[in-house]
Every structure is written in C-alpha cells, then in structure tokens.
Amino acid sequence: MQHLTAPELAARIADAGRPAPLLLDVREPWEFEKCSIADSLPIAMNTIPARMQELDPEAEIICICHHGARSMQVAAFLERQGFANVTNLTGGIHAWAQQVDPAMAMY
C-alpha cells in the first residue's frame, strides 16, 4: 500500500497535468459534515463492502479518515479486492487541517 502526507496530497491535487484522484473519505457521515476535503466521496468504512461496485478498480484512490487508521484498513481491503492504485493519507483529515488548511474545522 502506498502512503502520502497531507502536503503531498495537496500537491497531487494541484497538479493539473495529472487526472484528479478519487478522494475516498471513509469517516462516518457526522464526521464528514464537520469537515472534508473538496470533491471527496463519502462512503463510511462499514459500508465499503456493499458499495465497492461504485468504485473503479483501475482509478487512483486516496483513502481518508480522521487520523489514518480506518483509511489504512480500507486501502488494504481494496487492494485485496484487486484495486490497483490505492493510497492512504497518513494522519488523515486531522493532518490536512494542521498542515494544509488551518481554516478547516477540527474535532
């Protein structure tokens, strides 16, 4: 599994020369309502198996949660299901708020 930091993700998103990755936010709906990275797709961790068909197995997918633990589990699960290009955001949305977007709400 690949990992990247919040500043690396910010640079990746800003790179207009590459297709935008799918930002898969696996937090609970109440967490997503508090704060999220623009254009993220919210699919709570416990619903991933039932909603996997909504995801393209060939797409670049970056998994996001609060601190990086749940998203790492989802990334590993997706890899076991044959997804080819899955990355975990190290430190999660918390690291994003601290290192990239200090105006973002934290919880």
C-alpha positions as CSV (number, residue, x, y, z in Angstrom):
1,M,0.0,0.0,0.0
2,Q,1.1,3.5,-0.8
3,H,1.1,6.3,1.8
4,L,1.3,10.1,1.3
5,T,1.3,13.1,3.6
6,A,-1.2,15.9,3.6
7,P,1.2,18.3,1.8
8,E,2.0,15.6,-0.8
9,L,-1.8,15.2,-1.3
10,A,-2.3,18.9,-1.7
11,A,0.5,19.0,-4.4
12,R,-1.0,16.0,-6.1
13,I,-4.5,17.6,-6.2
14,A,-3.0,20.8,-7.5
15,D,-1.1,19.0,-10.4
16,A,-3.3,19.9,-13.4
17,G,-1.1,17.7,-15.5
18,R,-2.5,14.5,-14.0
19,P,-6.1,13.2,-13.7
20,A,-7.6,14.0,-10.3
21,P,-7.6,11.1,-7.9
22,L,-10.7,9.8,-6.2
23,L,-10.6,11.1,-2.7
24,L,-12.5,8.4,-0.7
25,D,-13.5,9.6,2.7
26,V,-14.3,6.6,4.9
27,R,-15.4,8.5,8.0
28,E,-18.9,8.5,9.5
29,P,-21.4,10.9,8.0
30,W,-21.3,13.2,11.1
31,E,-17.6,13.5,10.7
32,F,-17.8,14.3,7.0
33,E,-20.3,17.0,7.8
34,K,-17.9,18.7,10.3
35,C,-15.1,19.0,7.7
36,S,-13.9,17.4,4.4
37,I,-11.5,17.9,1.5
38,A,-13.2,19.4,-1.5
39,D,-14.6,16.8,-4.0
40,S,-14.2,13.9,-1.6
41,L,-16.6,11.0,-1.9
42,P,-18.0,10.0,1.4
43,I,-18.5,6.2,1.9
44,A,-18.4,5.2,5.6
45,M,-15.9,2.4,6.3
46,N,-18.6,-0.1,7.4
47,T,-20.4,0.3,4.0
48,I,-17.4,-0.2,1.8
49,P,-18.0,-3.9,1.0
50,A,-21.6,-3.2,0.0
51,R,-20.7,-0.1,-2.1
52,M,-17.4,-1.3,-3.7
53,Q,-19.2,-1.5,-7.1
54,E,-19.4,2.3,-7.1
55,L,-15.5,2.5,-7.3
56,D,-13.4,2.0,-10.3
57,P,-10.7,-0.7,-9.6
58,E,-8.3,1.0,-12.0
59,A,-8.8,4.5,-10.7
60,E,-6.3,6.2,-8.4
61,I,-8.0,6.1,-5.0
62,I,-6.8,8.0,-1.9
63,C,-8.4,6.8,1.3
64,I,-9.0,9.4,4.0
65,C,-10.3,9.2,7.6
66,H,-9.7,11.2,10.8
67,H,-6.2,10.1,11.7
68,G,-5.3,7.5,9.0
69,A,-6.1,4.2,10.8
70,R,-9.5,3.4,9.3
71,S,-8.4,4.6,5.9
72,M,-5.4,2.3,6.0
73,Q,-7.7,-0.7,6.7
74,V,-10.0,0.3,3.8
75,A,-7.0,0.7,1.5
76,A,-5.7,-2.7,2.4
77,F,-9.2,-4.2,1.9
78,L,-9.5,-2.6,-1.5
79,E,-6.1,-3.9,-2.5
80,R,-7.1,-7.4,-1.5
81,Q,-10.2,-7.0,-3.7
82,G,-7.9,-6.2,-6.7
83,F,-7.9,-2.4,-6.7
84,A,-4.7,-1.4,-8.5
85,N,-3.8,2.1,-7.2
86,V,-4.8,2.7,-3.6
87,T,-3.1,5.2,-1.3
88,N,-3.6,6.0,2.4
89,L,-3.5,9.6,3.6
90,T,-1.1,9.5,6.6
91,G,-2.5,11.4,9.5
92,G,-5.9,11.8,7.8
93,I,-8.1,14.9,7.7
94,H,-6.5,16.0,11.0
95,A,-3.1,16.3,9.4
96,W,-4.7,18.0,6.4
97,A,-6.2,20.6,8.8
98,Q,-2.9,21.1,10.6
99,Q,-0.6,21.2,7.6
100,V,-2.6,22.3,4.6
101,D,-5.8,24.1,5.6
102,P,-5.6,25.7,9.0
103,A,-9.1,27.3,8.5
104,M,-10.6,23.8,8.4
105,A,-12.7,22.8,11.4
106,M,-11.0,20.2,13.6
107,Y,-12.5,17.7,16.0
